[in-house]
Amino acid sequence: MGVKLKGLFESKTIRMQDLSGKVIAIDAFNWIFQFLTTIRLADGSYLTDSKGRVTTHLNGIFYRSAALLENRVNPVFVFDGKAPRFKKGTLQERERAKEEARMMVEKAGTEEEKAMYLRRLSRIDDYIIDSSKELLTYMGIKFIQAPAEGEAQAAWMSKQGLAFAAASQDYDTLLFGAKRVIRNLNIGNRKKISRKGITTQVSPEIIEAEHNFKKLEIDREKLIMISLFTGTDYNKGVEGIGPKKAMKLVKEENREKLFNTYDFRSDYNIHEVFEYFLKPDVVEVAGDMTSKRIQKEKLIDFLCTEHSFSQDRVQQFLEKLDREENSLAFYG
């Protein structure tokens, strides 16, 4: 779900060249879920290999990551760990939504309707996670296993200077302390809207946290409060209050008075939820985050032999990287 901050923050359109040589911490689950919901066959089913195993996520990760490497961008994928207890309600809602979609598949009157509901059944399981990590290993791309929320870990890396920015479609990354957030990190500048079955043109954009804090005359703690008013993955928010009204309130009243006055509709102590955004569970990492050698033979074997990818297409992408002078990726 994420926090409802659209329209509040000012972003700037960027070119992929602007990210050349920079490390970008990617919210892996955010990207994989995008791939699972948008990269589908016409009937709404996943792409699969000759053994019937899902390859939709591998398709998305490989081609988008290869394009990033070709543009000398250093991706680092951050995977979710155990969801914090505050997220229980949101996870239950998602399961209910999937159950509703499952029932609607059976009632769908047309193939288009059926395909639409099938997309809503997307789920990230152990196989998808493990195969994604294996692919990244052969591509020489680093990945980090977060103890809890991947976007919190990506934000921490941005805050510590280990990454130039965190890449995610969700604004939660700003609450967790990211200095910069990049949205629409897609080389093709095209974005599929899965529920509508259409494609729209988008461009990468960057949100500078400090710039926006100064413009809005708030700080990170006030931003967390605004989000608690409008609703997060950990609480439903105060009914009838949107971002602008919430911002006015957090500027006029102190935090304790607001907590005592309003019902933030949380199953947990709202003070604890606030503190979790401020100090989420992360693992401290260090060292070089840039991409390493591509294990060419293992990569081709994994994609083409094991998962039925077109060897010609994979080879074409590898040759592009091989031709790129001073590329960040090297063949082993």
C-alpha positions in Angstrom: 0.0 0.0 0.0 2.6 2.6 1.1 2.0 6.0 2.4 -0.2 8.5 0.7 2.1 11.4 -0.1 1.6 11.9 -3.8 1.3 15.6 -4.6 3.1 16.6 -1.5 6.7 16.1 -2.6 8.4 17.8 -5.5 10.4 15.6 -7.8 12.7 16.3 -10.7 12.9 14.4 -14.0 16.3 12.9 -14.6 18.1 11.1 -17.4 19.7 7.7 -17.0 23.0 9.3 -17.7 22.7 11.3 -14.5 23.0 8.1 -12.6 26.1 6.9 -14.4 28.7 5.5 -11.9 26.3 5.7 -9.0 25.1 3.0 -6.6 21.3 2.6 -6.4 19.8 0.6 -3.6 16.7 -1.2 -5.1 13.7 -2.3 -3.1 13.8 -5.9 -4.5 10.3 -6.9 -3.5 8.8 -3.7 -4.9 10.4 -4.4 -8.3 9.7 -8.1 -8.4 6.0 -7.5 -7.6 5.9 -5.1 -10.5 7.3 -7.7 -12.8 4.9 -10.4 -11.5 1.8 -8.2 -12.1 2.8 -6.7 -15.4 4.9 -9.2 -17.3 2.2 -11.7 -18.2 0.9 -13.7 -21.2 -2.3 -12.5 -22.9 -4.4 -14.8 -20.7 -2.9 -13.4 -17.5 -0.7 -16.3 -16.7 3.0 -16.1 -15.8 5.9 -16.7 -18.2 7.2 -20.2 -17.5 10.1 -22.4 -18.5 9.9 -25.9 -20.1 9.4 -27.4 -16.6 6.5 -25.1 -15.8 8.5 -22.9 -13.4 7.7 -19.2 -13.2 10.3 -17.0 -15.1 8.4 -13.7 -15.2 10.5 -12.3 -12.4 13.8 -13.5 -14.0 12.8 -11.9 -17.2 12.2 -8.5 -15.5 15.3 -8.6 -13.4 17.6 -9.7 -16.2 16.6 -7.3 -18.9 16.2 -4.3 -16.6 19.4 -4.9 -14.7 21.3 -5.5 -17.9 20.1 -2.2 -19.3 21.1 -0.4 -16.0 24.6 -2.0 -16.3 24.9 -0.9 -19.9 24.2 2.7 -18.7 26.9 2.2 -16.0 24.4 2.3 -13.1 25.3 0.1 -10.2 22.1 -1.6 -8.8 22.1 -3.3 -5.4 19.0 -5.3 -4.6 17.7 -5.3 -1.1 15.3 -8.1 -0.1 12.7 -8.1 2.6 13.1 -10.1 5.7 10.5 -10.8 8.4 7.7 -8.2 8.3 7.4 -6.2 11.5 4.5 -7.1 13.7 2.9 -3.7 13.0 2.3 -4.9 9.4 0.0 -7.7 10.4 -3.2 -5.9 9.5 -2.0 -4.9 6.1 -0.8 -8.4 5.3 -4.2 -9.7 6.3 -5.9 -7.2 4.0 -3.7 -8.3 1.1 -4.7 -11.9 1.7 -8.4 -11.0 1.7 -7.9 -9.0 -1.6 -6.2 -12.1 -3.1 -9.1 -14.3 -2.0 -11.6 -11.9 -3.6 -9.6 -11.9 -6.8 -9.4 -15.7 -6.8 -13.2 -15.9 -6.6 -13.6 -13.2 -9.3 -11.4 -15.3 -11.7 -14.0 -18.0 -11.6 -16.8 -15.5 -12.2 -15.0 -13.5 -15.0 -17.2 -13.1 -18.0 -14.4 -12.5 -20.5 -10.7 -13.6 -20.9 -9.7 -10.0 -20.3 -11.4 -9.8 -17.0 -10.0 -13.2 -16.0 -6.4 -11.9 -16.9 -7.0 -8.8 -14.8 -7.9 -10.8 -11.7 -5.1 -13.3 -12.2 -2.6 -10.4 -12.0 -3.9 -9.5 -8.6 -3.0 -13.0 -7.4 0.8 -12.3 -7.7 2.7 -13.7 -4.8 6.5 -13.7 -4.0 7.4 -17.1 -2.6 10.7 -18.8 -1.7 11.4 -20.0 -5.2 11.0 -16.5 -6.6 13.3 -15.1 -4.0 16.0 -17.8 -4.3 16.0 -17.8 -8.1 16.2 -14.0 -8.1 19.3 -14.0 -5.9 20.9 -16.8 -8.0 20.4 -14.7 -11.1 21.9 -11.6 -9.5 24.9 -13.6 -8.3 25.7 -14.7 -11.9 25.2 -11.1 -13.1 27.7 -9.8 -10.6 25.1 -7.7 -8.9 25.2 -7.4 -5.2 22.2 -8.1 -3.0 21.5 -7.6 0.7 19.1 -9.6 2.8 17.4 -7.1 5.2 16.2 -8.3 8.6 12.8 -6.7 8.0 11.6 -4.1 5.5 13.7 -3.9 2.4 12.8 -0.2 1.8 14.1 0.6 5.3 17.4 -1.1 4.5 17.7 0.7 1.2 16.9 4.0 3.0 19.6 3.3 5.6 22.1 2.7 2.7 21.2 6.0 1.2 21.5 7.8 4.6 24.9 6.2 5.2 26.2 7.2 1.8 26.6 3.5 0.7 24.1 4.3 -2.1 23.4 7.5 -3.9 19.7 6.9 -3.7 17.0 4.3 -2.9 14.8 3.1 -5.8 11.2 2.4 -5.0 7.8 3.4 -6.2 6.7 3.8 -2.5 7.2 6.9 -0.5 7.8 5.0 2.7 11.5 5.1 1.9 11.5 8.8 2.8 10.0 8.0 6.2 12.8 5.5 6.8 15.4 8.2 6.2 16.5 8.0 2.6 18.3 11.1 1.4 17.1 10.5 -2.2 14.4 8.4 -3.7 14.3 7.5 -7.4 11.0 6.5 -8.9 10.3 5.0 -12.4 13.9 3.6 -12.8 13.1 2.0 -16.1 15.3 2.4 -19.1 12.5 2.1 -21.6 10.5 5.0 -20.0 7.4 2.9 -20.2 5.2 1.7 -17.4 2.4 -0.8 -17.5 -0.7 -0.2 -15.4 -1.6 -3.7 -14.6 -5.2 -3.3 -13.5 -6.1 -1.3 -16.7 -3.9 -3.3 -19.1 -2.4 -0.2 -20.6 1.1 1.2 -21.0 2.0 4.8 -20.3 5.1 6.9 -20.8 7.1 7.7 -17.7 10.5 9.1 -17.0 12.9 8.5 -14.0 12.4 11.1 -11.3 14.4 11.9 -8.2 13.0 13.2 -4.9 15.6 15.0 -2.8 14.5 14.7 0.9 16.3 17.7 2.3 15.1 20.0 -0.5 11.5 19.0 0.1 11.8 19.3 3.9 13.0 22.9 3.5 10.3 23.7 1.0 7.6 22.3 3.2 9.1 23.6 6.4 9.0 20.2 8.0 11.6 17.6 9.1 11.6 13.8 8.9 9.7 13.4 12.3 7.0 15.7 11.0 6.8 13.7 7.8 6.3 10.5 9.8 3.5 12.2 11.7 1.8 13.4 8.4 2.0 9.8 7.2 0.5 8.4 10.4 -2.4 10.8 9.8 -3.0 9.7 6.2 -2.3 6.0 6.7 0.6 3.7 6.4 1.2 -0.1 6.2 1.1 0.0 10.0 -2.0 2.0 10.7 -5.1 3.1 8.8 -4.8 6.8 9.5 -7.2 9.4 10.9 -10.4 9.4 9.0 -11.1 12.5 6.9 -7.6 13.9 7.1 -5.4 14.2 4.0 -1.7 15.2 3.5 -2.3 19.0 3.4 -4.5 19.1 6.5 -2.1 16.7 8.3 0.8 19.0 7.5 -1.0 22.0 8.9 -1.7 20.1 12.1 1.9 18.8 12.7 3.2 22.4 12.3 0.7 23.8 14.8 0.7 21.2 17.6 3.3 19.1 19.3 3.4 15.3 18.7 2.1 14.2 22.1 -1.0 16.4 21.9 -1.7 15.0 18.4 -1.3 11.4 19.6 -3.7 12.1 22.5 -6.3 13.9 20.4 -6.7 11.8 17.3 -7.4 8.2 16.6 -4.7 6.9 14.2 -6.5 3.6 13.9 -3.6 1.3 14.7 -3.8 -2.1 16.4 -0.6 -1.1 18.2 0.7 1.7 20.3 1.0 4.6 17.9 4.2 5.8 19.7 5.8 2.5 18.9 4.8 2.7 15.3 6.3 6.2 15.1 9.6 5.0 16.7 9.8 2.1 14.3 9.7 4.5 11.3 12.4 6.5 13.0 14.6 3.5 13.9 13.6 0.5 11.8 15.4 -2.9 11.9 18.3 -2.8 9.5 21.6 -4.7 9.2 24.8 -2.7 9.0 26.7 -3.4 5.8 30.0 -2.0 4.5 32.3 -2.3 1.6 32.2 -1.8 -2.1 28.7 -2.0 -3.5 29.6 -1.7 -7.2 28.8 -4.5 -9.6 31.4 -7.3 -10.1 32.3 -9.8 -12.8 29.5 -11.4 -14.8 29.8 -15.2 -14.6 29.0 -15.5 -18.3 28.9 -19.3 -18.6 26.9 -19.8 -15.4 24.5 -17.0 -16.4 23.8 -18.5 -19.9 23.4 -22.0 -18.3 21.0 -20.6 -15.7 18.8 -18.6 -18.0 18.9 -20.6 -21.2 19.5 -24.2 -20.2 17.6 -24.2 -17.0 14.9 -21.6 -17.6 14.3 -21.7 -21.4 15.4 -18.1 -22.2 16.4 -17.4 -25.8 20.1 -17.7 -26.0 20.3 -15.3 -28.9 18.6 -12.6 -26.9 20.7 -13.2 -23.8 23.8 -13.2 -25.9 22.8 -9.9 -27.5 22.6 -8.2 -24.1 25.9 -9.6 -23.0 27.6 -8.4 -26.1 26.2 -4.9 -25.5 27.8 -4.9 -22.1 31.0 -6.4 -23.5 31.3 -3.5 -26.1 30.6 -0.8 -23.5 34.0 0.8 -22.9 34.9 1.0 -19.2 31.7 -0.8 -18.3 31.0 -1.5 -14.7 30.4 -5.1 -15.6 33.2 -7.5 -16.6 33.1 -11.1 -17.8 34.8 -13.8 -15.8 
